[in-house]
Amino acid sequence: MTLRRAGLASLRTTFAVSFAAVAAGVTVLVGFLSYDAAARLVRVDQQSAFAEVVQDLQDEVRHNTMTPQDFSSSEPGHDIVRPSRTDVQVLGPGGEVLDKGSPGLPVTAEDREIAGSPVPGLALQHKDVEVGADVYRIATVALGDGRGAVQVAQEFSDTEDLLRELQQRTILMMAAVVVAAGLFGWWLARRITHRLRILASAAEDVARTRRLGIQVPVTGSDEVGRLGRSFDRMLGRLAQSEDDQRRLVQDAGHELRTPLTSLRTNISLLRRIDELPPATREDLVSDLALEARELTDLVNELVDLAAGQSDTEPKQRLDIADIADEVAVVARRRTGREVVVRVSGDTVADARPAALQRAISNLVENAAKFDRGGTAPIEIAVTGVERVRQGVIRVEVLDRGPGVAEGDLLRLFDRFYRAADARSLPGSGLGLSIVREVALAHGGAPFANRREGGGAVVGFTLGGGE
């Protein structure tokens, strides 16, 4: 039980971990790609916006003669020349700071050279400049004719802070999705393995109790449901097979007692055979031979019946009429009776030749036994009946014997059953049982009827359930 639970728990864990792993992989991949795309867009947008600000400033100083006072924060209308969300610092001709930005921006030797440049619009850019705790991108644009320069800066650290926050939220979201996927995978695996646990429990009950009549309450139309129904059908077939074997053993034991008791009685008489008269000796030996022959026939038929139930003989494509002809030839030699075979329709089918020959032989021998002294021929009729999707072949043996009583028709194919008027005749009562087993193994069924004008019609069908 511990191993079973461990195995199922491992299966559930495997389902849950696999589901979570797939979800984690997909989530991480999608999250990474989404974050990377968003970060690229934000950075490119910020860089494009800063480039446009610098380009506008260059165009402005190239087309208009401007002085540092035009960019002073105290100058009326300065907000027109100071771009929004940027830090502006004005440099004089020597690079000195005339109007400090907020915060103040560093001025390098290159910036001072730009301030003294005679070319308006000449620009120098600095990337990733640290100003205090923040990071800026700075561009210094010359006013021309040595009049100074304007420094424009844009903070990029706030963008990176925003991206880091986005990254953290993305990671948290991915973790939440992975956890949710793991929980959902565990729930789904538990639901799937629930029916597997039922199957495992049923199998263990069968192994522990050896009772095959256990119902498997597994439903659904998926693979597990089909497995449960197949398992249920398998148990049903095994239970039926076990019941058949038990009945066969019980019936065989019951039938074997009579000839064995008679044999023991006669064998005990053999010890006094010298005291018996010659006629009694002959009767005793004849009885022993007859009982030994009947016991041999009974054992052979039991073996044939058990072999017929095993269905080990492979099926072959054959003509049932040919089997009937072979049986007729053997029956004529054994019984000395005329046996006629009538064939109509398509009689080709997939069948087990040995089992089929045994079944037809039993029918013919049964007809000859009950029609002792008859002069009318025994008929074997093989008829192929076409149906919509499958063919049914009908095999029947007709005789002109005393027929079958109405009350015996339903029990004629039971094992060891013998009608009242047949108990004095030789036989074991297994011949027609073998016919039934062969018919059922070929997807058909046995039948028996009273023949019009006297006699009986006994036979079976093939192919109806194939």
ZIBELJO-V547087 format. One line per field, one symbol per residue. phi: phi as a letter, one per 30 degrees, with the letter a starting at -180 (. if undefined). burial: + if it has 9 or more other C-alpha atoms within 8 Angstrom, else -. Layout:
phi=???
burial=???
//
This chain:
phi=.dddddddddddddedddddddddddddddddddddddddddddddddddddddddddddddcbdbceddcddddeidddccddhbccbccdecjddcbddbddcdccdddddddcddcdidbbcbchcdbicccbcbbccddjhidkabccbbdcdddddddddddddddddddddddddddddddddddddeddddddddddddddciccdcdcdccjcddddddddddddddddddddddddddddddddddddddddddddddddddcdddddeddddddddddddddddddddddddddddddddhddddbdbcdddddddddddddddcicdbcccbbidcdadacddddddddddddddddddcdidcdddccccbccdbdcbcccccbccbcddicdedcddcdcddidbdddcddddkcicedddeddddddcicadabbdddijjbbbaacbjdcd
burial=-------+--+++-+++++++-++--++--+---+---+--++------+--++--+++-++----++-+++--+--+--++---++++++++++-+++++---+-----++++++++++++++----+-+--++++++++++++++++++++++++-+---+--++--++--+--+++-++++++++++--+-++++++-+--++----++---+-+-----+++-++-++--++-++-----------++--++--+--++--+--------------+--+--++--++-++-++--++-++-++---------++++-+++-+++-++----+-+++-+---+-+-+++-++++++++++++++-++-----+++++++++-----++++++++++++++---++--++++++----------+++++++++++++++++++-++++--+++++++++++--
//
